[in-house]
Amino acid sequence: MTELPHIIAAGLNHRSAPVELREQVAFRPTELEDALTDVVGRPHISEAVILSTCNRSELYAMTTRPEPAVAALGSFLADFHGLDPAELEPHVYRQVDAGAIRHLFEVAAGLDSMVLGEGQILAQVKQALAGAAGVGTAGACLNELFQRALRLGKQARTDTEIGRGAMSISSAAVDLARTTFGELAGREVLVVGAGEMSRQTLIHLRDQGVRSVIVANRTYDHAHELATEFGGQAIRFDDFAAHLGSADIVVSSSAAPHAIITADGLRPVLAERRGRPLFIVDIAVPRDVEAAVAELDDVYLFDIDDLNGVCDRYRAERAREAQAVAHLVEAEAVRFGAWLQARAVTPLVTELRERHEALCEQELERGLRRLTDLTPAQRQQVERMMRDYTHKVLHGPVTGLRELAAERGAGRDWTGLVRRLFGLRNGPQPIHGEDEL
């Protein structure tokens, strides 16, 4: 029996788990190669891609045994991060076949984002595929799935209004800052981390009139590049704490494995500020700022989950566009499901063709040995007729088998019958017999 391919997914996101747990299962770039190698080394998993962002950690895999493979993905998340499976289990979602396919398409289209329609997720999906391809864990099935997801994400943003004027994590953060200070012009901003999230936040702050910018980063050249773009000052990462006393707004996205701003470290700074409010937005996962900082006087701390309220208001306004995108997602999920199921019979089709082509060649050789009076042109014509006949005889069964397989796995019931009818019950068979013409 031909084993059909199945797409499976497991993970957690901003809906299923709080940031405290998400930061424990986030995959740092330096961990991805080991993680992907670990996943495909588990039973029944042949391909894998990891999508890890500040809002989600998800595993996508290809298998022919979905039930044990899905269990293996859940075990991997706990094992790799050294977590108690019982603690993780209530927050992990699992998807198989149509559910997994549809979920990735919704992610790429921006329907599953904290900020509906945000565009950064497309770059993250592309990066996830590139990472898996570089390690060699993204085979034909997952490559096709992710390529279709990327095309769908672009189509959703061009064919609908889902991404037009879309709110992002960074713009939501700036909106919160405005609720604290009112006008932002003239405020000093300290940015810790020089990644894309920091850059996007600075764009929105500049639009609000912010001109005084200090950028700290572990790689000084990156800090200098970002600071130059916004007319600011670059500093060494180890020096950022010295500027907490003068900053009005702190944007932290350093990708550090531990908190870099703590309550104990901030107390003497606040004493020197003499009641001046300090707005801190922590958009890092794992979090850069210790949770106890929120309890300090004159500090307004918001982390990635606190942005949900702002984003939810925007989501309600985008409901109509989301429905249009959902139709695109469903249509593409059906098309990919048909492609995946049709692909399942490709080995059988190849085997069927090779067997009949071998039979054709054998019969041609035997027949032409007896037809000694044929001219070279006549021999070529006989050969062409036999090969054309073989192709035509196979056309109907091959087309029918592909169509049946595309009907959401109906091909599973027919592959055994095709093997029996064409003598392929135990895989490729030797061709015997020397019957006379």
Summary of the structure (lengths in Angstrom):
residues: 437
radius of gyration: 29.4
end to end distance: 34.2
largest distance: 110.4
contacts: 1446
relative contact order: 0.10
helix: 57%
strand: 13%
